[in-house]
Amino acid sequence: MTDSNTTHAETAPTLWSLAGREPTDVAMSDIRRTLTWADLERETIQFGRGLEAKGLVPGDHVAVVARNHVEFLVAIIGSQRAGMVTTPVKTGWTTTEIAYLLGDAESRAVVTDIPAAREAAAELGLVVIDFEADHAAWLASQDDTPLPYDRCGWKMSYTSGTTGRPKGVRLETSGTTPFTDAFRATAGFAAQLHIPRDGTHLVVSRLFHGAPLTFSISTLAAGAPLFVMDRWDAEAAVGHFANGMTSSIMVPTMFRQMLLLPDDMRAQLPVPTLQTIVHGGEPCPIGLKQRMVDWLGPIFLEYFGMSEGGMTLASTEDWLAHWGVGDPALHPGGLAEPKPREPVREVFLVQRKTTSIGQGLAKTSGWAHRAVLRQSGVTQIRGASYERVDDAGLHLTVDGEPRVLDVDHVVVCAGQESVRDLYDELVSLGRTVSLIGGADVAAELDAKRAIEQGVRLAATAR
């Protein structure tokens, strides 16, 4: 084996050397088992070699459709160490939905403990690595010869499919960097997220979600051990934090559930060991965020990211200053002078409709979105028709007059399409089926309409 500073080596350096840990240190655990760094090194190599024994070669696609446990991470890391392309897939998808992704990604193997994924893989004749089919014995029987340094495995995320079908995201640089280098570099994410190295990171979200998986591997690369919860549970999470977990990545829905816990359970927190909670995935209402800050202190870091890459971060201090929330002891009513961030780019928001931008947003949150647009100096243009994009910029017609926006980036929000394949399939089988939400009418992301349709259907169905 070579050390972690090697740039050109026949075999890849050990994971523990990349993370600056010892082989006997704990790398990750769940409610069933604990893996040291030596265990993780051996099992990820054996997993990669096991895929090779099944006939896979570097560049082949591997889908991981599985529940939360340490084996999920072994599969992702092991596949990428062997040079494979991995995609984590939602466990709640139907056989048809999973089969679509497998076909679109040209998958060669499916790693799973989910019946629908087994069925989809069987339909397509793919290799199956089944976590529930004596997996430990299969893994232990695989070759443990170290994998080559030059294997360039990577994760191909898929979009959620709100604009039609899920789409794989591949960048120009995807598959060009050896896993060793990518793993070493991703430790920088953990530093940006203020995740402490000396402490255990609590994984509370499903690992098939993009940010929790990416940030968990980044945290691991930085040398911090992981504890993987099998499923989200607010009471259990509070207990883990009270017992010394130092960081986590959450979504606002989890905040709501934690705040609803009985007072005696909530009284276990705060504790000095809990240093950072990163949150994103959905907008966090101002009042909810303030209640969490009042309870646990200024330990929150909010992120905004995208599947294609790129991320913006806001600390608790940034957030408080942005909205003018101050210490009541120093500012009457806790109201300070707002200090929003200075915009670093000139941004235009253009729509074809002539109505006010954001008119259809919810009353409880719409005002905040509109306020951010004003604070950020966003130029809002209504009633525009789009003509073309060329070297001069974006060409519009507004109120009958031509206009050119001198811009270097154009983001297109093109709407969505109704996907009714499952509906058509069930109808052909003589089943009685109802359509609601976006499958019924693809007209903006109207969650209110979808919820109303679902409630009415449930109340009237026989």
C-alpha positions as CSV (number, residue, x, y, z in Angstrom):
1,M,0.0,0.0,0.0
2,T,1.1,3.6,-0.6
3,D,0.5,6.5,1.6
4,S,-2.2,9.1,1.1
5,N,0.2,11.6,-0.5
6,T,0.9,9.4,-3.5
7,T,-0.4,10.9,-6.8
8,H,0.5,8.0,-9.1
9,A,0.4,4.5,-7.6
10,E,-0.3,1.0,-8.8
11,T,-2.7,0.5,-5.9
12,A,-5.0,3.0,-4.1
13,P,-4.0,4.1,-0.7
14,T,-6.1,2.9,2.3
15,L,-9.2,4.8,3.2
16,W,-7.9,5.4,6.7
17,S,-4.8,7.0,5.5
18,L,-6.8,9.4,3.3
19,A,-9.0,10.3,6.3
20,G,-6.1,10.6,8.7
21,R,-7.3,7.8,11.0
22,E,-5.9,4.6,12.4
23,P,-7.1,1.2,11.2
24,T,-8.7,0.4,14.6
25,D,-10.6,3.7,14.8
26,V,-14.4,3.5,14.3
27,A,-15.5,4.5,10.8
28,M,-19.2,3.9,10.9
29,S,-21.9,2.1,12.8
30,D,-25.7,1.4,12.9
31,I,-27.9,-0.4,15.4
32,R,-26.5,-3.8,14.3
33,R,-22.8,-3.5,13.7
34,T,-19.8,-1.3,13.9
35,L,-17.1,-1.0,11.2
36,T,-13.5,0.1,11.9
37,W,-11.5,1.8,9.2
38,A,-9.8,-1.6,8.6
39,D,-13.2,-3.2,8.2
40,L,-14.4,-0.5,5.8
41,E,-11.2,-0.8,3.8
42,R,-11.5,-4.6,3.5
43,E,-15.3,-4.7,2.8
44,T,-15.3,-1.9,0.2
45,I,-12.5,-3.7,-1.7
46,Q,-14.3,-7.0,-1.5
47,F,-17.5,-5.4,-2.7
48,G,-15.7,-3.9,-5.7
49,R,-14.0,-7.2,-6.4
50,G,-17.3,-9.0,-6.1
51,L,-18.8,-6.8,-8.8
52,E,-15.9,-7.7,-11.0
53,A,-16.5,-11.3,-10.3
54,K,-20.1,-10.8,-11.6
55,G,-18.7,-9.5,-14.9
56,L,-18.8,-5.8,-14.3
57,V,-16.0,-3.5,-15.5
58,P,-15.1,0.1,-14.7
59,G,-17.6,2.5,-16.1
60,D,-20.6,0.1,-15.6
61,H,-23.6,1.4,-13.8
62,V,-24.7,0.1,-10.4
63,A,-28.0,1.1,-8.8
64,V,-28.3,0.9,-5.0
65,V,-31.9,0.6,-3.8
66,A,-31.7,-0.1,-0.1
67,R,-32.7,0.9,3.4
68,N,-30.4,2.7,5.7
69,H,-27.5,0.7,7.1
70,V,-23.7,0.6,6.9
71,E,-23.9,-1.9,4.0
72,F,-25.4,0.9,1.9
73,L,-22.3,3.0,2.3
74,V,-20.0,0.0,1.7
75,A,-21.8,-0.6,-1.6
76,I,-21.6,3.0,-2.7
77,I,-17.9,3.4,-1.8
78,G,-16.9,-0.1,-2.9
79,S,-18.5,0.3,-6.3
80,Q,-16.8,3.6,-6.9
81,R,-13.5,2.4,-5.7
82,A,-13.8,-0.3,-8.4
83,G,-14.5,2.4,-11.0
84,M,-18.3,1.9,-11.3
85,V,-20.9,4.6,-11.7
86,T,-23.4,4.5,-8.8
87,T,-27.0,5.9,-8.4
88,P,-28.9,5.7,-5.2
89,V,-32.6,5.1,-5.9
90,K,-35.6,5.9,-3.8
91,T,-36.9,2.8,-1.9
92,G,-40.5,3.9,-2.3
93,W,-40.5,3.7,-6.1
94,T,-42.6,1.1,-7.9
95,T,-41.2,-1.7,-10.0
96,T,-42.1,0.3,-13.1
97,E,-40.4,3.5,-11.9
98,I,-37.2,1.6,-10.9
99,A,-37.1,-0.3,-14.2
100,Y,-37.3,3.0,-16.1
101,L,-34.2,4.3,-14.3
102,L,-32.3,1.1,-14.7
103,G,-33.0,1.1,-18.4
104,D,-32.2,4.8,-18.8
105,A,-28.9,4.5,-16.9
106,E,-28.0,1.2,-18.7
107,S,-27.5,-0.4,-15.4
108,R,-25.5,-3.7,-15.1
109,A,-26.2,-4.4,-11.4
110,V,-28.8,-3.7,-8.7
111,V,-27.8,-3.7,-5.0
112,T,-30.9,-4.0,-2.9
113,D,-33.1,-5.2,0.0
114,I,-36.3,-4.0,-1.6
115,P,-38.8,-6.3,-3.4
116,A,-39.7,-3.8,-6.1
117,A,-36.0,-3.5,-7.1
118,R,-35.5,-7.2,-7.2
119,E,-38.5,-7.5,-9.5
120,A,-37.2,-4.7,-11.8
121,A,-33.8,-6.2,-12.0
122,A,-35.2,-9.7,-12.8
123,E,-37.4,-8.2,-15.6
124,L,-34.2,-6.7,-17.1
125,G,-31.9,-9.6,-16.5
126,L,-29.5,-7.6,-14.4
127,V,-27.0,-8.8,-11.7
128,V,-28.5,-8.6,-8.2
129,I,-26.5,-8.2,-5.0
130,D,-29.1,-8.9,-2.4
131,F,-28.4,-7.7,1.2
132,E,-30.9,-10.2,2.5
133,A,-29.5,-13.2,0.7
134,D,-26.6,-14.2,3.0
135,H,-24.8,-11.1,1.9
136,A,-22.1,-11.2,4.7
137,A,-21.0,-14.7,3.6
138,W,-20.9,-13.6,-0.1
139,L,-18.9,-10.5,0.7
140,A,-16.4,-12.4,2.9
141,S,-15.7,-14.8,0.1
142,Q,-14.6,-12.1,-2.4
143,D,-11.0,-11.3,-3.3
144,D,-9.5,-8.6,-1.1
145,T,-6.6,-7.7,-3.4
146,P,-6.3,-3.8,-3.3
147,L,-7.9,-2.0,-6.1
148,P,-5.9,0.1,-8.6
149,Y,-5.4,3.8,-7.9
150,D,-6.7,4.9,-11.4
151,R,-10.3,3.7,-11.0
152,C,-12.5,6.7,-11.6
153,G,-15.9,5.7,-10.0
154,W,-18.5,8.4,-9.4
155,K,-22.1,9.0,-8.4
156,M,-24.6,9.9,-11.0
157,S,-27.6,11.6,-9.3
158,Y,-31.1,11.5,-10.8
159,T,-33.5,14.3,-10.7
160,S,-36.9,13.7,-8.9
161,G,-38.8,13.8,-12.1
162,T,-41.2,16.7,-11.4
163,T,-40.8,17.9,-15.0
164,G,-41.6,14.5,-16.4
165,R,-39.2,11.6,-16.2
166,P,-36.2,11.5,-13.8
167,K,-33.0,12.5,-15.5
168,G,-29.4,11.5,-14.8
169,V,-27.0,14.3,-14.2
170,R,-23.6,13.9,-15.8
171,L,-21.0,16.7,-15.8
172,E,-18.1,17.2,-18.2
173,T,-15.8,16.2,-15.4
174,S,-17.7,13.1,-14.3
175,G,-15.6,10.0,-14.4
176,T,-12.3,11.8,-14.9
177,T,-11.0,11.8,-11.4
178,P,-9.7,8.7,-9.5
179,F,-11.9,7.9,-6.6
180,T,-8.9,8.3,-4.3
181,D,-8.5,11.9,-5.3
182,A,-12.2,12.6,-5.2
183,F,-12.6,11.1,-1.7
184,R,-9.7,13.1,-0.4
185,A,-11.0,16.3,-1.9
186,T,-14.6,15.8,-0.7
187,A,-13.4,16.2,2.9
188,G,-13.4,19.9,2.1
189,F,-17.2,19.9,2.2
190,A,-17.2,18.8,5.8
191,A,-15.0,21.8,6.7
192,Q,-17.3,24.2,4.8
193,L,-20.3,22.7,6.7
194,H,-18.5,23.2,10.0
195,I,-18.9,19.4,10.8
196,P,-16.4,18.6,13.6
197,R,-13.9,15.8,12.9
198,D,-13.6,14.9,16.6
199,G,-17.1,13.6,17.2
200,T,-19.8,11.3,15.6
201,H,-22.0,12.5,12.8
202,L,-25.6,11.3,13.1
203,V,-27.2,10.3,9.8
204,V,-30.9,10.8,10.2
205,S,-32.1,11.0,6.6
206,R,-32.5,8.3,3.9
207,L,-29.2,7.8,2.2
208,F,-30.8,7.7,-1.2
209,H,-31.2,11.4,-0.9
210,G,-28.5,13.4,-2.6
211,A,-27.3,15.8,0.1
212,P,-27.3,13.4,3.1
213,L,-25.3,10.8,1.1
214,T,-22.8,13.3,-0.3
215,F,-22.3,15.1,3.0
216,S,-22.0,11.8,4.9
217,I,-19.2,10.6,2.6
218,S,-17.6,14.0,2.9
219,T,-17.8,13.8,6.7
220,L,-16.3,10.3,6.6
221,A,-13.5,11.5,4.3
222,A,-12.7,14.2,6.9
223,G,-12.2,11.5,9.5
224,A,-15.4,11.8,11.5
225,P,-17.3,8.5,12.2
226,L,-20.9,8.1,11.2
227,F,-23.8,6.6,13.0
228,V,-26.6,5.6,10.6
229,M,-30.2,5.6,11.9
230,D,-32.3,3.0,10.1
231,R,-35.2,5.5,9.9
232,W,-36.1,8.9,11.1
233,D,-37.5,9.2,14.6
234,A,-37.6,12.5,16.4
235,E,-37.4,11.0,19.9
236,A,-34.5,8.7,19.0
237,A,-32.6,11.6,17.3
238,V,-32.9,13.8,20.4
239,G,-31.6,10.9,22.5
240,H,-28.6,10.4,20.2
241,F,-27.8,14.1,20.4
242,A,-28.1,14.0,24.2
243,N,-25.7,11.1,24.2
244,G,-22.9,12.9,22.4
245,M,-23.6,13.1,18.7
246,T,-21.9,16.2,17.4
247,S,-23.5,17.0,14.1
248,S,-26.3,16.1,11.6
249,I,-28.0,17.1,8.4
250,M,-31.7,17.6,8.6
251,V,-34.8,19.1,6.9
252,P,-37.3,21.5,8.4
253,T,-40.0,18.8,8.7
254,M,-37.7,17.1,11.3
255,F,-37.5,20.4,13.2
256,R,-41.3,20.5,13.5
257,Q,-41.4,16.9,14.8
258,M,-38.7,17.6,17.4
259,L,-40.5,20.7,18.6
260,L,-43.7,18.7,19.1
261,L,-42.0,16.3,21.5
262,P,-43.0,16.4,25.2
263,D,-41.1,19.0,27.3
264,D,-39.2,16.3,29.3
265,M,-37.8,14.8,26.1
266,R,-36.8,18.2,24.7
267,A,-35.2,19.1,28.1
268,Q,-32.4,16.7,27.2
269,L,-31.0,19.4,24.9
270,P,-29.0,21.5,24.4
271,V,-25.8,19.8,25.2
272,P,-22.3,21.3,24.5
273,T,-21.3,18.3,22.4
274,L,-23.9,19.2,19.7
275,Q,-22.0,21.7,17.5
276,T,-23.6,21.8,14.0
277,I,-26.9,21.0,12.4
278,V,-26.9,21.5,8.6
279,H,-30.3,21.9,7.0
280,G,-31.8,22.2,3.6
281,G,-34.0,20.3,1.2
282,E,-36.9,22.7,1.6
283,P,-37.5,26.3,2.7
284,C,-37.4,26.8,6.4
285,P,-40.0,29.2,7.7
286,I,-38.6,32.1,9.7
287,G,-40.6,31.3,12.8
288,L,-39.6,27.6,12.8
289,K,-35.9,28.5,12.4
290,Q,-36.1,31.0,15.2
291,R,-37.7,28.4,17.6
292,M,-34.9,26.0,16.8
293,V,-32.2,28.6,17.4
294,D,-33.9,29.6,20.7
295,W,-33.8,25.9,21.7
296,L,-30.4,24.7,20.6
297,G,-28.5,27.9,20.0
298,P,-26.7,29.3,16.9
299,I,-25.5,25.9,15.6
300,F,-27.5,25.9,12.3
301,L,-26.0,26.1,8.8
302,E,-28.5,26.3,5.9
303,Y,-27.5,25.2,2.4
304,F,-29.0,25.7,-1.0
305,G,-27.7,23.3,-3.7
306,M,-28.5,21.6,-6.9
307,S,-28.0,18.2,-8.5
308,E,-25.7,19.7,-11.1
309,G,-23.3,21.1,-8.4
310,G,-22.8,24.4,-6.6
311,M,-23.9,25.4,-3.2
312,T,-24.6,28.5,-1.1
313,L,-24.3,28.4,2.7
314,A,-25.8,30.7,5.4
315,S,-24.8,30.4,9.1
316,T,-27.1,31.2,11.9
317,E,-25.4,34.6,12.3
318,D,-25.9,35.3,8.6
319,W,-29.6,34.4,8.8
320,L,-30.3,36.4,11.9
321,A,-28.5,39.5,10.4
322,H,-30.4,39.1,7.1
323,W,-33.8,39.2,8.7
324,G,-32.9,41.7,11.5
325,V,-33.3,39.4,14.4
326,G,-31.3,40.6,17.4
327,D,-30.7,39.9,21.1
328,P,-33.8,41.2,23.0
329,A,-31.4,42.4,25.7
330,L,-29.8,44.8,23.2
331,H,-32.6,45.4,20.7
332,P,-36.2,46.3,21.7
333,G,-38.4,43.4,20.8
334,G,-35.5,41.6,19.4
335,L,-35.6,43.7,16.2
336,A,-32.3,44.9,14.8
337,E,-31.5,46.6,11.5
338,P,-31.6,44.0,8.7
339,K,-28.3,43.4,7.1
340,P,-28.9,41.3,4.0
341,R,-26.0,40.0,2.0
342,E,-24.8,42.1,-0.9
343,P,-25.7,40.4,-4.2
344,V,-22.6,39.3,-6.2
345,R,-24.4,39.1,-9.5
346,E,-27.1,41.0,-11.4
347,V,-30.1,38.7,-11.7
348,F,-33.2,39.0,-13.9
349,L,-36.4,37.0,-13.2
350,V,-38.6,36.9,-16.3
351,Q,-42.0,35.4,-16.8
352,R,-44.5,35.3,-19.6
353,K,-47.5,36.0,-17.4
354,T,-48.5,39.6,-16.8
355,T,-49.5,39.0,-13.2
356,S,-47.3,39.9,-10.3
357,I,-44.3,37.6,-9.9
358,G,-45.0,35.3,-6.9
359,Q,-48.7,36.1,-6.8
360,G,-49.6,32.4,-6.4
361,L,-47.3,31.7,-3.5
362,A,-48.7,30.8,-0.1
363,K,-49.5,33.7,2.2
364,T,-47.4,32.4,5.0
365,S,-44.2,32.1,3.0
366,G,-44.7,34.1,-0.2
367,W,-43.9,37.4,1.5
368,A,-40.5,36.0,2.5
369,H,-39.6,35.0,-1.0
370,R,-40.7,38.3,-2.4
371,A,-38.6,40.1,0.3
372,V,-35.5,38.1,-0.7
373,L,-36.0,39.1,-4.3
374,R,-36.2,42.8,-3.3
375,Q,-33.2,42.6,-0.9
376,S,-31.1,40.8,-3.6
377,G,-31.8,43.5,-6.2
378,V,-33.4,41.1,-8.6
379,T,-34.9,42.8,-11.7
380,Q,-38.4,41.4,-12.3
381,I,-39.9,41.4,-15.8
382,R,-43.5,40.4,-16.5
383,G,-45.3,39.8,-19.8
384,A,-42.3,38.8,-21.7
385,S,-42.0,36.6,-24.8
386,Y,-38.8,34.8,-25.4
387,E,-37.2,35.2,-28.8
388,R,-33.7,33.7,-28.8
389,V,-30.4,33.3,-27.0
390,D,-27.2,34.3,-28.7
391,D,-23.8,35.9,-28.0
392,A,-25.5,39.2,-27.2
393,G,-27.6,37.6,-24.5
394,L,-31.3,36.8,-24.0
395,H,-33.6,38.5,-26.5
396,L,-37.1,39.3,-25.3
397,T,-40.1,41.3,-26.4
398,V,-41.8,43.2,-23.5
399,D,-44.9,45.4,-24.1
400,G,-44.2,45.1,-27.9
401,E,-40.7,46.4,-27.6
402,P,-37.5,44.3,-28.2
403,R,-35.1,44.0,-25.3
404,V,-31.8,42.2,-24.9
405,L,-30.5,41.2,-21.5
406,D,-26.7,41.0,-21.4
407,V,-26.4,37.8,-19.4
408,D,-23.8,35.0,-19.3
409,H,-26.1,32.3,-17.8
410,V,-29.7,31.5,-18.6
411,V,-31.7,29.2,-16.4
412,V,-34.8,27.7,-18.1
413,C,-37.8,26.7,-15.9
414,A,-39.8,24.9,-18.6
415,G,-42.6,23.4,-16.5
416,Q,-43.6,19.7,-16.3
417,E,-45.4,16.9,-18.1
418,S,-47.9,14.4,-16.7
419,V,-46.5,10.9,-16.5
420,R,-49.3,8.4,-16.7
421,D,-47.6,5.1,-17.7
422,L,-48.7,3.3,-14.5
423,Y,-52.3,4.6,-14.9
424,D,-52.5,3.4,-18.5
425,E,-51.1,0.0,-17.5
426,L,-53.6,-0.4,-14.6
427,V,-56.5,0.7,-16.8
428,S,-55.5,-1.9,-19.4
429,L,-55.8,-4.5,-16.7
430,G,-59.3,-3.4,-15.9
431,R,-58.5,-1.7,-12.7
432,T,-60.4,1.3,-11.4
433,V,-57.8,4.1,-11.0
434,S,-58.0,7.8,-10.2
435,L,-55.6,10.5,-11.2
436,I,-54.6,13.4,-8.9
437,G,-51.9,16.0,-8.7
438,G,-49.4,16.4,-11.5
439,A,-50.4,13.2,-13.1
440,D,-53.9,14.7,-13.6
441,V,-52.9,18.2,-14.7
442,A,-49.3,19.3,-15.0
443,A,-49.9,23.0,-14.3
444,E,-47.2,24.3,-11.8
445,L,-46.4,22.5,-8.6
446,D,-49.8,22.9,-7.1
447,A,-49.5,20.9,-3.9
448,K,-52.7,22.4,-2.5
449,R,-54.7,21.1,-5.4
450,A,-53.1,17.6,-5.1
451,I,-53.8,17.4,-1.4
452,E,-57.4,18.5,-1.9
453,Q,-57.9,15.9,-4.6
454,G,-56.4,13.2,-2.5
455,V,-58.6,14.1,0.6
456,R,-61.8,14.2,-1.5
457,L,-60.9,10.9,-3.2
458,A,-60.3,9.2,0.2
459,A,-63.5,10.6,1.6
460,T,-65.6,9.4,-1.4
461,A,-63.9,6.2,-2.5
462,R,-65.7,3.0,-1.9
